[in-house]
Every structure is written in structure tokens, then in C-alpha cells.
Amino acid sequence: MNLIVIDKCSNSCPYCFAQHEMKSKANRQLSKNDIKTLLSYIEKVEKPQAVNVIGGEPFLYNDLAYLLNLLYDSEKVKSITVFTGGIFNSNKLETLRPFTSKITLLFNLNQKSDYKNDSQYELVHKNICLANSSGIPISIGYNIYNESFNKDEIIDYCYKYGIEILRLAVAKPPIGIKNDIIISPGVYKNISGKILDFLEDLTKMEIKAELDCMLPKCFFTDLQLARLAQIQPSMISALGKCGGSFDIDADLSVFRCFATSTHLKKKLTDFESIKEVSDYFTRYFDRTFKQPDIFKECADCEYAHNQTCQGDCLSYYKHFNPKDSYDTIVDRIHSMLSNKELGLIPKELIKLPMKHSSHTLLASYYYYYSRNERKALHFARKTINMATTDEVVSSAKEIIQLISDKNCSKI
């Protein structure tokens, strides 16, 4: 989970994906009372969580030491990563020294030309050196936002600071907010070769790249994908997928990510647990947008149809309508089955995640009513193999019994 502790920032990144959230508030900070509320939710999780402390700039947050101390002491927090732009008073690094066994400091680095002045640039790199010499583990994040990015400069930083993993992203805009500075999907093919060269150079230096924000599979050509699979296999496995994290804001509002922060925002206290929050965003984002229509090419793309690629970041959806959620699609299919409106069901089924028992069970009913018993049995059995609730298993068994499977009697 990402915890936004303050909306004030000391950096001025030209590609800023959080600009909508940062500009819409008035220097809000996470209060001590809200920290206690947050910790009460964390203490109820089944498995220890990785917590990202982000902003704004976390080192501008007055109660950072208080928060880190509570997170550090919690057995339900396995690791803490503090995200920083690096522009902060160097004395603030003392805040992290007691927690070095559980904490990592992630510097979001820009090229030298993207800082306001040399003083800012020098301060960022001074703080990296000081953190390192103090025994604080560091990592680097880098956002590519234009075609003329200087890969050699970033690679030099990775070598200089002993970086093993580079957190890499291609900048994306928030939904409905235009940013002409960042790379548009229309020029993906112009830059994919340069990014692959960048990844080749990282590989030669034994640096692993991790994709921070999703890219569609079509970002690279098939030949480039083959090479990427050889040099950065973990990165290629992340293509076409959107991560399942969510953000908790300084006022305890929750949203999926900065790109979708204008949609479906709720309060943490609207939920009973962290799992409920995660399930909420899974239903309304991951399960709803499995059949992408972001780009015209998606209509004929095999990766879109087999749901191995979600098209791109949700910020690029032309018809982003979270009201047409996973739950409403399921309800609509149930209604169509009841009314025997079978012709409309296939288009609805492909909107559901194929690797989820809701899809296979409804598909089984559809094929049963369409008198295709072979496919009905296939999906009913598939449902039983993947179901996690007795209710779903019982429904699938009913279909098998209705068909009176003759194949089993012949075995």
C-alpha cells in the first residue's frame, strides 16, 4: 500500500503524475490521530505488508519519525520504503537511522537538466551519498517522459550508487488531465528501440529493471519482446498488467492510483479492513477493464481478447466508466440468462476476467442454455477446479448433474 503523508512537494518534475492531487489541497498532512486509525487497520491484516511512504515529499512531513517508529515496531509491516525526490534538509536523514534494518530510501531521480538549478541537483546527490554512508539502503526510480532522455546519465548514477534494481516507468497523465510534455501512445514505436537499448545497457551492468507503471505489450515489436524476454524476464512478465496496489491519502481517502485519483475515491473508514479496500479496487478496476478498448488496435489484438494485456494505463481510456463495474456486468449477465437473451451474453462475458470462477460459471450457464453441452461441461468443470467458495462449486455441480455427464460413466 502507498501512504501519502503530505501533499507538499519540494521538487518540480515536468511529468508529475500527482499534480492534480498536489494542487487540489492546501498542504495537508497525515495527523497523529489518523496514523492511529491507519495502524488499527494494518494490525488486522493476515500477512505482513510492504508500506510505501510517499508524498509530496515525505521529508517535509512533521511527524515522519513518529510514523516510522510505529510502522517499524509493527509485526504486520514487513518493510518500509520512503519515496523521495531528494530535495530536503540533509539533517532529516537522522530520522531514518533507527530503522535501517526495515527501511529503504527510494530516490526518484531526474536528469540534471530537469532540476530548477544546480543547487537542487547537487543537494539530491549529496543526500544519496549521505544516506549510503549512513548505512541506509537506497534504490532509484526513473521516469521516462520524452524521446530525448539521457540513458547514459541514469546508468552512470546506477553504477555510482551501487544500484541493483532500477524502478522504471514511462510517464502517464491522470485521467482527464492533458500533459503535452509527456510521451503520448502515438509515439511508443519511436521510443521503444531506445528504451530497449537502455535495458540492454542495464543488463550488461547486472542491473535489474522493474516496471513501475504498466506498458501495453504492443509498446515493443515482437522482435523486441523476444530480446526483452532474454535480458529482463521479470520486466516482460509485467507488460500488459496493472498492479493491484492502492493509495491512502493524508485525509485517509483511498484511491487506486494517482492516474485514477479523480474516480471512485472513498474513505478508509468506509471499509472494515485493508482487504476490503483491495477487493473494492480489484472489482472496479482489474476485473472491469479486462477487455480493453483504449486504442483502436485493441479491437483486433489477440492479447486483448485473451486478456493477457489490459491495453495501457487506465488514464488513457476514452470511455472510462467505473459505474459499469465487474458487479454490474455480472448482474447484467444474470438478467440476460433469466430472460433468455442469449445473443447479448458473449459480448458481456469477455468483459469479465477469464481466469475467475465468475466468468467460467456464467459461461457454463450460457452454453447450457445454448444447448452446447460439451462447452457447458468444460466451463462447469473449470469452475470447480478454480472456485474458492462452496456456493460456486455447488452451482457448477448442478450444471453437470443437469447434463447427466455420460462420459464419466464410460471411464
Buried (B, 14 or more C-beta within 10 A) or exposed (E): BBBBBBBBBBBEBEBBBBBBBBEEBEEBBBEEEBBEEBBEBBEEBEEEBEBBBBBBBBBBBEBBBBBBBBBBEBEBBEBBBBBBBBBBEEEBBEBBEEBBEBBBBBBBBBBBEBBEEEEBBEBBBEBBEEBBEEEBBBBBBBBBBBEEBEBEBBBEBBEEBEBEBBBBBBBBBBBEEEBEEBBEBEEBEEBBEBBBEBBBBBBEEEBBBBBBBBBBBBBBEEEBBEBBEEBBEEBBEBBBBBEEEBBBBBBBBBBBBBBBBBBBEBEBEEBEEBEEBBEBBBBBBBBBBBBBBBBEEBEEBEBBBEBBBBBBBBBBBEEBEBEBBBEBBBEBBEEBBEEEEBEEBEEBBBBBBBEBBBBBBBBBBBBBBBEEBEBBBBBBBBBBEBBEEEEBBEBBBBBBEEBEBEEEEEE
